[in-house]
Each structure stands twice: as C-alpha cells, then as structure tokens.
Amino acid sequence: MITTYYKATVHGAVSIVNAIAAGKGAALGISLETTATLNITKGGGKLICKPKKNTLFNYIVDSVIPKKIRQENDIYLSINSNIPIGVGLKSSSAVSSAVSLACHSLMKDQLNDFDILNTAVESSKLAKITITGAFDDTTACYFGGIVLTNNYSNILIKREPVMEDIRIIILVPKNTERKNVMKLIHFPDLFNKAFELAYHDYLIAMKLNGILISGIMSYNYEPILSSIEKGALSASISGNGPATAIIAKEKDAEAIKLNLERYGEVFVCEINNKKAKVEKIIG
C-alpha cells in the first residue's frame, strides 16, 4: 500500500521586542527546528499523534481538513523538535505553524502563506497557549529573518534577512520559573519605543527590550550585562522568559558561551533566513 506523507519543517525564533504590552512585536529566526509529519488513511475518524495529542492539534486539523474527510479517515501526526519547550524560544509557534503547513499541504496544491499562518495563530488562541496570538513569533518561525508585526491585526509590517556571520547564544537558566508576564501591559509606551527602534536598528531595540523585560518582570539582568561586556552585539530575555538570547559575532560566541555556563545550560545556534518548507514523501 502506497502512503503519502507531508513533512513540514519550521524553525524557532527569539524575541527582539515583546508584543504583550503594545500588540506590536519583532522576532528573529534561528536554526533550531520542528518537523510535523502528516499522513491520512482510511479509518474511523481518529487523530493519532506522537508524542501526544493536544487541543492545539485538534483545532488546526479541524479548521483545515473538512469534516467528511476527518470522519472517513484516520489522521496520523508526528512531531519532532529540538527547540526547548516553555522557555521563550517559540516552540509553540514553530509547532503550530508546522502542523498548519502540513495540513494545508494535504488539502491544497497552491499554498497561501498567510492562510497557513492565520490558521496557526487562531488555533493557538483557541487552545489558550498565547495571549496576543504570537503573530510575530509565528511569522519569524515561518519566514525566517527578522520580522516586525502588528499582532492585533495579524499584519506583517516588515521582513528582511539578517547577516549570517553571527551566532545566537541561548542561556536557559538553572531556575526556569516564568514570571508574571501581565506586568508588561502597564508599559505600552516603552515597548512602542522599542518597536520603533527595531524598524531601523534591531540590535539596539533588542537591548532595550532586555532591560525592560528584566526590570519589569524581575529576571536576572547579569547574564545580559556580562554578555555585552564580553562583546555581544545585543541580548535580551526571549519571549516571556526565562531564556536569554544573545547575538554575537562568530569569533566571540565561544567566549560568551563559556562565560554564561555558570548561570545554566548554554548552547549556540545560527541565524535562520529560510522560509518553512514541506516535502511530499511517497512510500
């Protein structure tokens, strides 16, 4: 029996400007990745997921694949990822857009990028895994490069590739407790200023975001400061934390990594400027 699989690959991202406070955000694609592999066979209408099913997958599948097809078939979905979960590295945005891309590829020959993104964002809202819809994060994961977005209206304002001779150093601190993100909503004016900066200089905007997030949410600022002192181009708390993302020239990355190891787990990855892809595999 010949089976057709759709394998979608989407990368992770880090924050440049957090969108919680003002609804506008900026993010940068990185080389960590998530794959979603989907296939469908005649059956009794089951959605079978590995490693496990959650409500997000149900919302995406139900919104893309017609009810009649779902009732007459079993749908198999397999997720693989090397993006750490729940620390601010856009793991949810990567997986939602990967599953959305796989589902849309199953149903259509001609794909619309923003249909795929909107499915991922709206399904994430319904599953209650995001506050703003994380359109900035989802878009950075899907398109790569740096993106600036309006999360309230799901509009991509700007997207451009980033120089690839830099590295992203990620620190996941020993204490991985996440702080109260709703504190940010009291400072929309400051985050709007950071967003305006990101349009012209994302490195400065990211530094400002790091100061704001650390101060307002009471994260330890020392890893950011010590990285800047070691030559980092920029650094910030990513997403709602607790991970810290540092941008550095390739020649400085190892020294910065070694300096951060006293705070927790540290690893280095590359910039991603490539758009998400899907492979049709017949086997």
C-alpha positions as CSV (number, residue, x, y, z in Angstrom):
1,M,0.0,0.0,0.0
2,I,1.4,3.4,-1.0
3,T,1.1,6.1,1.6
4,T,1.8,9.8,1.0
5,Y,3.4,11.8,3.9
6,Y,3.7,15.6,4.2
7,K,6.7,16.6,6.2
8,A,6.7,20.3,7.2
9,T,9.8,21.9,8.7
10,V,9.6,25.2,10.6
11,H,12.4,26.9,12.6
12,G,12.5,28.5,16.0
13,A,13.0,32.2,16.8
14,V,14.0,34.6,19.6
15,S,12.5,37.9,20.6
16,I,13.6,41.3,19.5
17,V,10.6,43.2,21.0
18,N,7.9,41.6,23.2
19,A,4.4,42.2,21.8
20,I,2.4,41.7,25.1
21,A,2.4,45.3,26.1
22,A,1.6,47.1,22.9
23,G,0.5,44.5,20.4
24,K,3.5,45.1,18.1
25,G,6.4,42.7,18.2
26,A,9.6,41.8,16.5
27,A,11.4,38.5,16.3
28,L,14.4,36.8,14.7
29,G,14.5,33.3,13.1
30,I,17.1,30.8,14.4
31,S,18.3,27.4,13.3
32,L,16.6,25.2,15.8
33,E,13.7,23.4,14.1
34,T,10.4,21.5,14.4
35,T,9.0,19.0,12.0
36,A,5.4,17.8,11.6
37,T,4.8,14.7,9.5
38,L,1.2,14.1,8.5
39,N,-0.5,11.2,6.6
40,I,-4.0,10.0,6.3
41,T,-5.5,6.5,5.8
42,K,-9.0,5.0,5.6
43,G,-10.3,4.6,9.1
44,G,-12.8,5.6,11.8
45,G,-12.0,9.3,12.3
46,K,-9.2,9.2,14.8
47,L,-6.5,11.8,15.2
48,I,-3.4,9.9,16.3
49,C,-0.4,12.0,17.5
50,K,3.1,11.3,18.6
51,P,4.4,12.1,21.1
52,K,0.9,13.0,22.3
53,K,-2.3,14.8,21.2
54,N,-3.3,18.2,22.5
55,T,-6.1,20.6,21.8
56,L,-3.9,22.8,19.5
57,F,-3.6,19.9,17.0
58,N,-7.3,19.3,17.1
59,Y,-8.1,23.0,16.4
60,I,-5.7,23.1,13.4
61,V,-6.8,19.8,11.9
62,D,-10.5,20.7,12.3
63,S,-10.1,24.1,10.7
64,V,-8.2,22.9,7.6
65,I,-9.4,19.3,6.9
66,P,-13.2,19.0,6.1
67,K,-15.4,17.1,8.5
68,K,-16.3,14.4,5.9
69,I,-12.7,13.6,5.3
70,R,-11.9,13.5,9.0
71,Q,-14.9,11.2,9.7
72,E,-13.9,8.7,7.0
73,N,-10.1,8.5,7.7
74,D,-7.6,8.3,10.4
75,I,-5.0,11.1,10.6
76,Y,-1.5,10.4,11.8
77,L,0.6,13.3,13.1
78,S,4.2,13.0,14.3
79,I,6.1,15.9,15.9
80,N,9.9,16.1,16.3
81,S,11.7,19.2,17.7
82,N,15.0,20.3,19.1
83,I,13.5,23.6,20.4
84,P,13.4,23.7,24.2
85,I,9.8,23.9,25.4
86,G,8.3,26.6,27.6
87,V,11.4,28.9,28.0
88,G,10.6,31.6,25.3
89,L,12.2,30.1,22.2
90,K,8.9,29.9,20.3
91,S,8.4,26.2,20.4
92,S,4.6,26.6,20.4
93,S,4.7,28.9,17.4
94,A,7.0,26.6,15.5
95,V,4.9,23.5,16.1
96,S,1.6,25.3,15.3
97,S,2.8,26.6,12.0
98,A,4.5,23.2,11.1
99,V,1.2,21.4,11.7
100,S,-0.8,24.1,9.9
101,L,1.6,23.8,6.9
102,A,1.4,20.0,6.8
103,C,-2.5,20.2,6.9
104,H,-2.8,22.8,4.2
105,S,-0.4,20.9,2.0
106,L,-2.5,17.8,2.4
107,M,-5.6,19.7,1.1
108,K,-4.2,22.1,-1.4
109,D,-1.7,22.2,-4.3
110,Q,-1.4,26.0,-4.2
111,L,-0.5,27.2,-0.7
112,N,-1.1,30.7,0.7
113,D,1.4,31.6,3.4
114,F,-0.9,33.8,5.4
115,D,-3.7,31.3,5.4
116,I,-1.2,28.9,7.0
117,L,-0.1,31.5,9.5
118,N,-3.6,32.6,10.4
119,T,-4.6,29.0,11.0
120,A,-1.7,28.6,13.4
121,V,-2.3,31.8,15.2
122,E,-6.1,31.5,15.6
123,S,-5.8,27.8,16.7
124,S,-3.2,28.9,19.3
125,K,-5.6,31.5,20.6
126,L,-8.4,28.9,20.9
127,A,-6.0,26.5,22.6
128,K,-5.1,29.3,25.1
129,I,-1.4,28.9,24.6
130,T,-0.9,32.6,23.6
131,I,-2.2,36.0,24.7
132,T,-1.7,38.1,21.5
133,G,-1.7,35.2,19.1
134,A,2.1,35.5,18.8
135,F,1.9,36.5,15.1
136,D,5.4,37.9,15.4
137,D,6.8,34.7,16.7
138,T,4.9,32.5,14.2
139,T,5.9,34.7,11.3
140,A,9.6,34.7,12.3
141,C,9.5,30.9,12.6
142,Y,7.8,30.5,9.2
143,F,9.6,33.1,7.1
144,G,13.0,33.3,8.9
145,G,15.0,36.5,9.1
146,I,13.8,39.4,11.2
147,V,10.1,40.3,11.2
148,L,8.1,43.2,12.6
149,T,4.3,42.6,13.0
150,N,1.1,44.0,14.4
151,N,-0.2,41.1,16.4
152,Y,-3.7,42.6,16.9
153,S,-4.4,42.7,13.2
154,N,-2.1,39.9,12.0
155,I,-0.2,42.2,9.7
156,L,3.4,41.6,8.7
157,I,4.9,45.1,8.6
158,K,8.5,44.3,7.6
159,R,10.6,41.2,6.9
160,E,14.3,41.1,5.9
161,P,17.1,38.7,6.0
162,V,19.9,39.1,8.6
163,M,23.6,38.7,8.2
164,E,24.5,35.1,8.6
165,D,28.0,35.5,10.0
166,I,26.6,36.0,13.5
167,R,25.6,33.4,16.1
168,I,22.8,33.2,18.7
169,I,23.8,32.1,22.1
170,I,20.9,30.7,24.2
171,L,21.0,30.6,28.0
172,V,18.4,28.5,29.8
173,P,18.9,29.4,33.4
174,K,19.0,26.9,36.3
175,N,15.9,28.5,37.7
176,T,13.4,28.1,34.8
177,E,10.4,29.6,36.6
178,R,8.5,32.0,34.4
179,K,7.4,35.4,35.8
180,N,4.1,37.3,35.6
181,V,4.0,38.5,32.0
182,M,0.9,40.6,32.6
183,K,3.1,43.2,34.4
184,L,4.2,44.3,30.9
185,I,0.8,45.7,29.9
186,H,1.4,48.7,32.1
187,F,4.3,49.9,29.9
188,P,2.9,50.1,26.3
189,D,4.7,53.5,25.6
190,L,8.1,52.0,26.4
191,F,7.6,48.9,24.2
192,N,6.2,51.1,21.4
193,K,9.5,53.0,21.5
194,A,11.4,49.7,21.3
195,F,9.3,48.7,18.3
196,E,10.0,52.0,16.6
197,L,13.8,51.4,17.2
198,A,13.5,47.8,15.7
199,Y,12.4,49.2,12.4
200,H,15.8,50.9,12.0
201,D,18.2,49.1,14.4
202,Y,17.1,45.7,15.7
203,L,20.2,45.3,17.9
204,I,19.5,48.5,19.9
205,A,15.8,47.6,20.1
206,M,16.7,44.1,21.5
207,K,18.9,45.6,24.2
208,L,16.1,47.9,25.3
209,N,13.7,45.0,25.3
210,G,16.1,43.1,27.5
211,I,16.4,46.0,30.0
212,L,12.6,46.4,30.1
213,I,11.7,42.7,30.5
214,S,14.4,42.1,33.1
215,G,13.4,45.2,35.1
216,I,9.6,44.8,34.9
217,M,9.5,41.0,35.4
218,S,12.4,40.8,37.8
219,Y,14.6,38.5,35.8
220,N,18.4,38.4,36.5
221,Y,20.0,41.0,34.2
222,E,23.5,39.9,35.0
223,P,23.8,37.4,32.1
224,I,22.8,40.1,29.6
225,L,25.2,42.7,31.0
226,S,28.1,40.3,31.2
227,S,27.5,39.2,27.6
228,I,27.5,42.8,26.4
229,E,30.8,43.3,28.3
230,K,32.2,40.2,26.5
231,G,31.5,41.8,23.1
232,A,27.9,40.7,22.4
233,L,26.1,42.8,19.8
234,S,22.8,42.5,21.6
235,A,21.0,40.5,24.2
236,S,17.5,40.1,25.7
237,I,15.1,37.9,27.6
238,S,13.4,36.0,24.8
239,G,9.6,35.9,24.8
240,N,8.3,35.7,28.3
241,G,11.5,34.0,29.5
242,P,13.3,32.7,31.2
243,A,15.7,32.0,28.4
244,T,18.2,34.7,27.4
245,A,19.2,35.2,23.7
246,I,22.5,36.8,22.9
247,I,23.6,37.9,19.4
248,A,27.3,37.9,18.8
249,K,29.9,37.7,16.0
250,E,31.1,34.2,15.3
251,K,34.5,34.9,16.7
252,D,33.1,36.0,20.1
253,A,30.4,33.3,20.5
254,E,32.5,30.7,22.3
255,A,33.9,33.1,24.9
256,I,30.4,34.4,25.6
257,K,29.1,30.8,25.9
258,L,31.8,29.9,28.4
259,N,31.1,33.0,30.4
260,L,27.3,32.1,30.7
261,E,27.7,28.5,31.7
262,R,27.7,29.4,35.4
263,Y,24.1,30.5,35.0
264,G,22.7,27.4,33.4
265,E,22.5,25.4,30.2
266,V,24.1,27.3,27.2
267,F,24.1,26.4,23.5
268,V,24.9,28.1,20.3
269,C,22.8,28.2,17.1
270,E,22.8,30.0,13.8
271,I,20.5,32.6,12.2
272,N,17.8,31.2,10.0
273,N,16.8,33.2,6.9
274,K,15.0,30.4,5.2
275,K,11.3,30.0,4.8
276,A,9.5,27.0,6.1
277,K,9.3,24.0,3.7
278,V,7.2,21.0,3.1
279,E,8.2,17.7,1.5
280,K,5.7,15.3,-0.1
281,I,7.0,11.8,0.5
282,I,5.5,8.8,-1.2
283,G,6.4,5.4,0.4
